[in-house]
Amino acid sequence: MASLGASLGLERIALAMVVIWGWAEAVMAVAVAKAVAVIKLFIDVLLMVSSFESLEKRSRSDGNEPLRLF
């Protein structure tokens, strides 16, 4: 009987380890998704700033002509 109780204890520990491992994987997946979103946002901002700067340079090269977007 003692071995049956020990076996059930080990099964509970194993189940707890699986649950903790799954929770840790879920937390890491969320952290990676947030990191990717922040990097994408940073790249989008850089692209927006660079396209704005190129439009600004183009408008300066035209002299006093109004900025044409099309």
Buried (B, 14 or more C-beta within 10 A) or exposed (E): EEEEEEEEEEEEEEEEEEEEEEEEEEEEEEEEEEEEEEEEEEEEEEEEEEEEEEEEEEBEEEEEEEEEEE
